[in-house]
Amino acid sequence: MNYLITGGAGFLGAALSNRLNRQGHHVRVLDDLSTGDPSALDPDIHFTRGDINDRPKLWTLLQDIDCVYHLAARVSVPESILFPRDYTHVNVGGTATLMEAIRDAGTKRIVLASSGAIYGDQKEALLSENLLPHPRSPYAVSKLSAEWLVRTIGELAGVETICLRVFNAYGPGQRIPAAHPPVIPNFIRQSMQNGTLIYHGDGNQTRDYVYVDDVVNALVSAGTVQEIDAPVINIGSGTETSVRELAKLVIDITGGDPEEVFNPRAGSGVSCMRADISLAKEKLDYVPLVPLDMGLRLTMEKDPQFKNGS
């Protein structure tokens, strides 16, 4: 099959691009390299540097494409609070531009990487797809908007659509920017260097951490499954882990002795997140294979940025 992956040089995108390429498919990648790294891609993957809002470039790349994976997005919750207009431009405007191009090019299927963040705080402990979304950040709003654009334009244009609400993905290849770093690679680095683990809030807030290979398994299945009849599907581990529990695991695995600091004024925004993955099991034959302790060890072993304790 022929695939176009937007954001295909990023953390999840590169893992997906390489998996499909090694399975013998033809893969084209579009990425603006704001966070992506083309060196993470297999050399025979067709890479194009470009913006998701560049419609003529999208039109060219979409020729003869069977399925689009739309992973291009800005993804930091704290950053979205500072720059909501930028997040709307990329995550919402870029999705609309892509859907216009898909409609006109005649592409038959799109898989959107959405986010569990759209749920926000809920009364239910287990987050299922039939809950009313309660987004708590511009990032979450932008991903929910992207879902509706994909579903609505897709239905009008006869395009098969599936939106995967990915929870807290982690694993080798996840970058650690200086501002607003993802919690798992940041905790690993800080612990290895005997640095500082900062808890935003009381540290009891929970998240559903899912290893990158499990997410890629779901994405691959979503691109080929027949008779799609589920517009949105959760992708997570199905378990929740508090930030305190995560820190203990990281410290035990790294053998570090970091300082632990609480920042009670910086609330987490959302207190609990655990994905109900029963629909993913039913529709995609999805079963998460990598528990958190194993995933943390694999991240340390496989990610070059953690070699030699760096």
C-alpha positions as CSV (number, residue, x, y, z in Angstrom):
1,M,0.0,0.0,0.0
2,N,1.0,3.6,-0.4
3,Y,0.9,5.8,2.7
4,L,1.4,9.5,3.5
5,I,2.3,10.3,7.1
6,T,2.1,13.9,8.1
7,G,4.4,14.6,11.1
8,G,6.1,11.4,10.0
9,A,9.6,12.4,11.3
10,G,8.3,13.1,14.8
11,F,8.3,10.7,17.8
12,L,5.3,8.6,16.9
13,G,5.5,9.4,13.2
14,A,9.0,8.1,12.7
15,A,8.2,4.8,14.5
16,L,5.1,4.3,12.3
17,S,6.9,5.3,9.1
18,N,9.8,2.9,9.8
19,R,7.4,0.0,10.7
20,L,5.3,0.4,7.5
21,N,8.5,0.8,5.4
22,R,9.9,-2.4,6.8
23,Q,6.7,-4.2,6.1
24,G,7.2,-3.5,2.4
25,H,4.9,-0.5,2.0
26,H,5.6,2.7,0.1
27,V,5.8,5.6,2.6
28,R,5.9,9.3,2.0
29,V,6.5,11.7,5.0
30,L,5.6,15.3,5.3
31,D,7.1,17.1,8.3
32,D,8.1,20.8,9.0
33,L,10.9,19.6,11.4
34,S,9.7,21.9,14.2
35,T,10.2,18.8,16.4
36,G,10.9,16.0,13.9
37,D,14.2,14.5,12.9
38,P,14.6,13.1,9.4
39,S,17.7,11.1,10.5
40,A,15.2,8.9,12.5
41,L,13.7,7.7,9.3
42,D,14.9,4.7,7.2
43,P,16.9,6.1,4.3
44,D,14.5,4.7,1.6
45,I,11.5,6.6,2.9
46,H,10.4,9.5,0.7
47,F,10.8,12.6,3.0
48,T,9.5,16.1,2.1
49,R,10.0,19.1,4.4
50,G,6.9,21.2,4.4
51,D,4.0,22.7,6.3
52,I,0.7,21.0,6.9
53,N,-1.1,24.1,5.6
54,D,0.8,24.0,2.2
55,R,-2.1,22.7,0.1
56,P,-0.2,22.5,-3.3
57,K,2.5,20.3,-1.6
58,L,-0.2,18.1,0.0
59,W,-1.9,17.7,-3.4
60,T,1.4,16.5,-4.9
61,L,2.1,14.1,-2.1
62,L,-1.4,12.6,-2.1
63,Q,-1.2,11.3,-5.6
64,D,-1.8,7.5,-5.6
65,I,-2.0,7.4,-1.8
66,D,-4.3,4.7,-0.3
67,C,-4.3,5.9,3.3
68,V,-3.1,9.1,5.2
69,Y,-1.9,9.0,8.8
70,H,-2.4,12.5,10.2
71,L,0.1,13.0,13.0
72,A,1.3,16.6,12.3
73,A,0.4,18.7,15.3
74,R,1.7,20.8,18.1
75,V,1.4,18.7,21.2
76,S,2.3,20.5,24.4
77,V,-0.5,21.4,26.8
78,P,1.4,24.1,28.7
79,E,2.6,25.6,25.4
80,S,-0.9,25.7,24.0
81,I,-2.0,27.8,27.0
82,L,0.7,30.4,26.0
83,F,0.1,30.2,22.2
84,P,-3.5,29.2,21.5
85,R,-3.6,30.9,18.1
86,D,-0.5,28.9,16.9
87,Y,-2.1,25.7,18.1
88,T,-5.4,26.5,16.3
89,H,-3.5,27.4,13.1
90,V,-1.6,24.1,13.0
91,N,-3.9,21.6,14.6
92,V,-7.2,22.9,13.4
93,G,-6.3,24.9,10.2
94,G,-3.8,22.2,9.1
95,T,-6.4,19.5,9.5
96,A,-8.9,21.4,7.4
97,T,-6.3,22.0,4.7
98,L,-5.4,18.4,4.7
99,M,-9.0,17.2,4.5
100,E,-9.7,19.6,1.5
101,A,-6.7,18.1,-0.3
102,I,-7.7,14.5,0.6
103,R,-11.2,15.2,-0.7
104,D,-10.0,16.6,-4.0
105,A,-7.3,14.0,-4.5
106,G,-9.7,11.1,-4.0
107,T,-7.8,9.4,-1.1
108,K,-10.0,6.8,0.5
109,R,-8.9,6.7,4.2
110,I,-7.5,8.9,6.9
111,V,-6.4,7.9,10.4
112,L,-6.1,10.8,12.8
113,A,-3.9,10.7,15.9
114,S,-6.1,12.5,18.4
115,S,-5.6,12.6,22.2
116,G,-7.0,11.4,25.4
117,A,-6.7,15.0,26.6
118,I,-10.0,15.8,25.0
119,Y,-11.8,14.1,28.0
120,G,-10.6,16.5,30.6
121,D,-11.9,15.8,34.1
122,Q,-14.7,13.3,34.3
123,K,-16.8,11.7,37.1
124,E,-16.1,8.3,35.8
125,A,-12.7,6.7,36.6
126,L,-12.6,4.8,33.3
127,L,-12.7,7.0,30.2
128,S,-14.8,5.5,27.5
129,E,-15.5,7.0,24.0
130,N,-19.1,7.7,24.8
131,L,-18.3,10.3,27.5
132,L,-18.9,13.9,26.7
133,P,-15.5,15.6,26.1
134,H,-14.5,18.3,28.5
135,P,-11.3,19.8,27.1
136,R,-9.2,21.8,29.6
137,S,-6.6,23.3,27.3
138,P,-6.3,24.9,23.9
139,Y,-4.4,21.8,22.8
140,A,-7.3,19.5,23.8
141,V,-9.8,21.9,22.1
142,S,-7.7,21.8,18.9
143,K,-7.6,18.0,18.9
144,L,-11.3,17.7,19.4
145,S,-11.9,20.2,16.6
146,A,-9.6,18.2,14.4
147,E,-11.6,15.0,15.1
148,W,-14.9,16.7,14.0
149,L,-13.3,18.2,10.9
150,V,-12.0,14.8,9.9
151,R,-15.3,13.0,10.6
152,T,-17.5,15.7,9.0
153,I,-15.5,16.4,5.8
154,G,-14.8,12.7,5.5
155,E,-18.5,11.8,5.6
156,L,-19.4,14.5,3.1
157,A,-16.6,13.4,0.7
158,G,-16.9,9.6,1.1
159,V,-13.6,9.2,2.9
160,E,-13.2,6.5,5.5
161,T,-12.1,8.0,8.8
162,I,-10.9,6.8,12.1
163,C,-9.7,8.9,15.1
164,L,-7.5,7.3,17.6
165,R,-7.5,9.0,21.0
166,V,-3.9,8.3,22.1
167,F,-3.2,8.7,25.7
168,N,0.3,9.4,27.2
169,A,2.6,7.8,24.7
170,Y,6.3,7.4,25.6
171,G,9.4,5.4,24.4
172,P,12.7,5.7,22.6
173,G,13.0,8.8,20.3
174,Q,10.9,11.1,22.4
175,R,12.7,14.5,22.5
176,I,13.2,16.5,25.7
177,P,12.8,20.2,24.9
178,A,14.1,22.7,27.4
179,A,10.6,24.1,27.9
180,H,7.7,21.8,28.9
181,P,9.5,18.5,28.5
182,P,7.4,15.2,28.5
183,V,7.4,13.7,31.9
184,I,8.9,10.3,31.3
185,P,12.0,11.1,29.4
186,N,12.5,14.1,31.6
187,F,12.2,12.0,34.8
188,I,14.6,9.4,33.4
189,R,17.3,12.1,32.5
190,Q,16.9,13.9,35.8
191,S,17.1,10.7,37.8
192,M,20.2,9.4,35.9
193,Q,21.9,12.8,36.5
194,N,20.7,13.0,40.2
195,G,18.9,16.2,39.2
196,T,15.4,17.3,40.2
197,L,12.0,15.7,39.7
198,I,9.4,18.4,39.8
199,Y,5.8,17.4,40.7
200,H,3.1,19.8,39.4
201,G,0.4,19.6,42.0
202,D,0.5,16.9,44.7
203,G,1.9,14.2,42.5
204,N,-1.2,12.0,43.0
205,Q,-2.7,12.8,39.5
206,T,-2.8,9.8,37.3
207,R,-2.1,9.2,33.6
208,D,-2.4,6.2,31.3
209,Y,1.2,5.7,29.9
210,V,1.3,3.6,26.7
211,Y,4.5,2.4,25.0
212,V,5.3,3.7,21.5
213,D,5.3,0.2,19.9
214,D,1.8,-0.5,21.2
215,V,0.6,2.8,19.7
216,V,2.1,1.9,16.4
217,N,0.4,-1.5,16.4
218,A,-2.9,0.3,16.8
219,L,-2.1,2.8,14.0
220,V,-1.1,0.0,11.6
221,S,-4.3,-1.9,12.4
222,A,-6.4,1.3,11.9
223,G,-5.0,1.8,8.4
224,T,-6.1,-1.6,7.2
225,V,-9.1,-2.8,9.2
226,Q,-12.2,-3.4,7.1
227,E,-15.6,-1.9,7.6
228,I,-14.8,1.0,10.0
229,D,-17.8,1.7,12.1
230,A,-16.2,3.4,15.2
231,P,-15.5,7.1,14.6
232,V,-13.2,7.4,17.7
233,I,-11.2,4.7,19.6
234,N,-9.1,5.0,22.7
235,I,-5.5,3.8,22.6
236,G,-3.8,3.4,26.0
237,S,-2.5,0.8,28.3
238,G,-5.8,0.5,30.2
239,T,-4.0,1.2,33.5
240,E,-3.4,4.4,35.4
241,T,-0.2,5.4,37.2
242,S,0.3,8.4,39.5
243,V,3.2,10.8,39.0
244,R,4.6,9.7,42.4
245,E,4.4,6.0,41.3
246,L,6.0,6.8,38.0
247,A,8.8,8.6,39.8
248,K,9.5,5.7,42.1
249,L,9.6,3.3,39.1
250,V,12.1,5.6,37.3
251,I,14.3,6.0,40.4
252,D,14.3,2.2,41.0
253,I,15.2,1.5,37.4
254,T,17.9,4.2,37.0
255,G,19.4,3.8,40.4
256,G,19.5,7.5,40.7
257,D,19.1,9.8,43.7
258,P,17.2,12.9,42.4
259,E,15.8,15.6,44.5
260,E,12.0,15.6,44.6
261,V,10.3,19.1,44.6
262,F,6.6,19.9,44.7
263,N,5.1,22.8,43.0
264,P,1.5,23.0,44.4
265,R,0.5,26.1,42.5
266,A,1.0,24.4,39.2
267,G,-2.0,22.1,39.2
268,S,-2.1,19.2,36.7
269,G,-5.4,20.4,35.1
270,V,-6.7,16.9,34.9
271,S,-6.7,14.7,37.9
272,C,-7.2,11.2,36.6
273,M,-6.8,9.5,33.2
274,R,-7.3,5.8,32.4
275,A,-8.4,4.7,29.0
276,D,-11.2,2.2,28.4
277,I,-9.6,0.1,25.6
278,S,-12.4,-2.4,25.2
279,L,-13.5,-0.8,21.8
280,A,-9.9,-0.9,20.6
281,K,-9.7,-4.6,21.4
282,E,-13.0,-5.3,19.6
283,K,-12.4,-3.2,16.5
284,L,-8.6,-3.3,16.1
285,D,-7.6,-6.5,17.9
286,Y,-5.5,-4.2,20.0
287,V,-3.8,-5.6,23.1
288,P,-1.1,-3.5,24.8
289,L,2.0,-5.7,25.2
290,V,4.5,-3.6,27.1
291,P,3.8,-2.8,30.8
292,L,5.2,0.4,32.2
293,D,8.2,-1.0,34.0
294,M,9.3,-2.9,30.9
295,G,8.7,0.2,28.7
296,L,10.8,2.4,30.9
297,R,13.7,-0.1,30.7
298,L,13.4,-0.4,26.9
299,T,13.4,3.4,26.7
300,M,16.6,3.7,28.6
301,E,18.2,0.8,26.6
302,K,17.2,1.9,23.1
303,D,17.3,5.7,23.3
304,P,20.8,7.1,22.5
305,Q,20.1,10.2,24.5
306,F,20.3,8.1,27.7
307,K,23.5,6.4,26.9
308,N,26.4,6.9,29.3
309,G,24.1,8.3,31.8
310,S,23.4,11.5,29.7
